[in-house]
Amino acid sequence: MTKLSALGLGIASAATTAIAYLICSFFFGFYPEMSVVGGSYLMHGIEMKIAEPMTLLSFVISLVVWVLVAFVFGVLFAWIYNLFVKA
């Protein structure tokens, strides 16, 4: 089996997460009630409420945090995967 590029997988994970976050933010911005209901279904029926409206600052901070977390987990996944690949 081929080893994974940790940097490549980290970047791909971060980019994919950024796209998903942008789509999610679009729906939350334009359809907040529908987004809360949909989010409740995704969270196994936990009742969710809109705590505060999304601002540009909260959007940017959340986007950066999610992208960084996805990058770290992508790199971690590749590193662990490569431990099990025969050289």
Order of alpha helices (4+ residues) and beta strands (2+ residues): alpha-alpha-alpha
